[in-house]
Amino acid sequence: TAQAGISAAEYPWKQYAASIAISGIEEAKNNGEAQIINLLEAKIMQAEESMKEGFNQMFFSDGTGNSGKDWLGLAAIVDSAGTVGGIDRSTETWWQSYEEGTAGALSLADMATAYNTVSVGNDHPDMVLTTQTLFEKYESLLQPQLRYTDAKTADAGFQTLLFKAAPVTYDVHCPAGTMFFLNSKYLTLVGHSGKWFAQTDFVRPENLDARYALIMCYGNLTCRNAAKQGKLTGRTA
């Protein structure tokens, strides 16, 4: 019997940029080579931090924002429906992620089912990513299991939270009520070697007392095995 062909996921290149602007008055105030270098370094750092924040927001979205120019995010990658990487999950069911969206309070049983469903042997999620609300709910579910062995160092909480072997953490941009079970082995942020936080030359428009440059990134967030990713949605504390 002939083996079935391989359906390869393909992802489009996306662009992202931030501008660096130095006005004439700023250059005048920072006269001297050392001051100009310090000003430029501060502007570059500001632009890069802005880009990192923008990336973080996009990586929780579905890539349809900004007229489809946004980079792909977890909302599209970790899902049981839709087309991702050019593969339609309605016909290619092996490309579906685990998704359970029954509204209700987060429970350890829900988390265990999600974790186990996307695990095969030792290949399992290595991160549980959620909101602060659900992170604190999970912490409260663990509180009854606290054991104090030293009254001098007794603590009211946990320094590090794990679910099975996966660290549990939260992010301000994670969608409300959502908990992701991610296997980073199959998630890759691809960046173009020649256009990854690459700075263009400064140009000075004729009608402005300023000069501008761009910091450019070409790439996209990709997934090689969507079935090893999962999420719970509609969960409350």
Secondary structure, 3 states (H helix, E strand, C coil): CCCCCCCCCCCCCEEEEEEEEEEHHHHHHCCCHHHHHHHHHHHHHHHHHHHHHHHHHHCCCCCCHHHHCCCCCHHHHCCCCCEECCEECCCCHHHCCEEECCCEECCHHHHHHHHHHCCECCECCCEEEECHHHHHHHHHHHHHHCCCCCHHHCCCCCCCCEECCEEEEECCCCCCCCEEEECHHHEEEEEEEEEEEEECCCECCCCCCEEEEEEEEEEEEEECCHHHCEEECCEEC
